[in-house]
Amino acid sequence: MKGRSRSASGWGEKLLCVFLSTEDAESIAGDLEENYRDLIPARGRLLARIWYWVQIIKAAGSAVSFRFAWNLSMLKTHLKLTW
């Protein structure tokens, strides 16, 4: 594995782009990538990668939850105005 880079994964950023703006996804993925690289010497590549993906999933989940809550709030407002 000597030839492999110390990068976490481009897939994490791509996943975040599905749920967040490109700018936000790049920012979050960049911060997580920095933390991932810092974790490798202390915890090893496997645990650092697991940590990275848990954080990506949490961020994506938070974005979905926020979007759902926002849409529900907008629907309630729309129904109040129309009835």
Secondary structure, 3 states (H helix, E strand, C coil): CCCCCCCCCHHHHHHHHHHCCHHHHHHHHHHHHHHHHHHHHHHCHHHHHHHHHHHHHHHHHHHHHHHHHHHHHHHHHHHHHHC
